[in-house]
Amino acid sequence: MTELLPALMAAAERFSIAGRELYLDFLPNLRAWHSITDLVGAVRLGMWFTLPDGREMSFEVSLRPHDNGAWTIGGAITLEDQELLRLEEIETGTPVALLNRYAEDLIMPARWHLDQAIQSACNP
């Protein structure tokens, strides 16, 4: 599991770079952006944005450890309480490869999802 910490740090950095770039690209239509980095208990990595109408959109990968050494990995894009995309939860003993894939699966469509949400906020 020695490769897990560097993979978590790399994924957190990818989300941070993507979040900053998206925020700057969508200015002034995004009110705020923040990275999600929670490494206590269930690990959460990602980014969230505050839309012009105050709603929040998040892009988040989660890893939950099990007592037997396995991990459950999942991910989702949500707008408030509505799931826009849910990545399948998978139990694995080696979460590093899935972590990279899941981060990419959330970052790739982020621009489209943000654009759609901003358009709906500006044109109700």
C-alpha positions in Angstrom: 0.0 0.0 0.0 3.0 2.3 -0.1 1.9 3.6 -3.5 -1.5 4.7 -2.2 -0.3 8.0 -0.5 1.5 9.3 -3.6 -1.6 8.3 -5.8 -3.9 10.2 -3.4 -1.6 13.2 -3.5 -1.5 13.1 -7.3 -5.3 12.9 -7.5 -5.8 15.7 -5.1 -3.4 17.9 -7.1 -5.2 17.0 -10.4 -8.5 18.0 -8.8 -7.0 21.2 -7.5 -5.5 22.2 -10.9 -8.8 21.3 -12.7 -10.8 23.3 -10.2 -8.7 26.4 -10.4 -8.7 26.2 -14.3 -12.5 25.7 -14.5 -13.1 28.5 -12.0 -11.0 30.9 -14.0 -12.5 29.8 -17.3 -16.1 30.4 -16.0 -15.5 33.7 -14.2 -17.6 35.6 -13.3 -20.3 32.9 -13.5 -18.9 30.9 -10.6 -19.1 32.4 -7.2 -16.5 30.1 -5.5 -14.6 26.9 -5.9 -12.9 24.7 -3.2 -10.9 21.5 -3.3 -12.2 18.5 -1.3 -9.3 16.8 0.6 -10.5 14.7 3.5 -8.0 12.0 4.5 -9.6 11.0 7.8 -11.8 7.8 7.9 -13.3 7.6 4.5 -11.0 9.4 2.1 -12.6 12.0 -0.1 -11.0 13.9 -2.9 -12.4 16.3 -5.4 -13.7 19.8 -6.0 -16.9 21.8 -5.6 -18.2 25.0 -7.0 -20.9 27.5 -6.0 -23.0 28.5 -9.0 -24.5 32.0 -9.6 -27.8 30.9 -7.9 -26.1 29.6 -4.8 -26.4 25.9 -5.6 -23.3 23.7 -5.1 -21.9 21.2 -7.6 -19.3 18.7 -6.5 -17.0 16.2 -8.2 -15.8 13.7 -5.7 -14.0 10.4 -5.4 -14.3 8.4 -2.2 -12.3 5.5 -0.7 -13.6 3.6 2.3 -11.2 1.2 4.0 -12.3 -2.2 5.3 -10.9 -4.2 8.2 -9.6 -6.9 5.8 -7.3 -4.5 4.0 -9.7 -3.9 1.0 -11.1 -0.6 -0.1 -14.3 0.5 -1.7 -13.9 3.2 -4.3 -16.7 5.2 -5.8 -17.3 8.6 -7.3 -20.0 11.0 -8.2 -20.9 14.4 -9.7 -23.7 16.0 -7.8 -25.7 19.2 -8.0 -27.1 19.9 -4.5 -28.8 16.5 -3.7 -29.2 15.4 -7.4 -26.7 12.9 -8.7 -25.7 13.8 -12.3 -23.2 11.0 -12.6 -22.4 8.0 -10.3 -19.4 5.9 -10.8 -19.8 2.2 -9.8 -18.6 1.4 -6.3 -16.0 -1.3 -6.5 -14.2 -3.2 -3.7 -10.6 -3.8 -4.4 -7.3 -4.6 -2.6 -5.4 -2.3 -4.9 -7.2 1.1 -5.3 -4.4 3.0 -6.9 -5.3 2.3 -10.6 -9.0 2.8 -9.9 -8.3 6.1 -8.1 -6.5 7.5 -11.2 -9.3 6.3 -13.5 -12.1 7.6 -11.3 -10.5 11.0 -10.9 -10.2 11.3 -14.7 -13.8 10.1 -15.2 -15.0 13.0 -13.0 -12.6 15.7 -14.3 -13.2 15.0 -18.0 -16.9 15.9 -18.1 -16.6 18.7 -15.5 -16.6 21.5 -18.0 -19.8 20.3 -19.7 -21.6 19.7 -16.4 -20.6 23.1 -15.1 -21.7 24.8 -18.3 -25.1 23.1 -18.2 -25.6 24.1 -14.6 -24.6 27.7 -15.2 -26.9 28.0 -18.2 -29.8 26.6 -16.2 -29.0 29.0 -13.3 -28.8 32.0 -15.6 -31.9 31.0 -17.7 -34.4 29.5 -15.3 
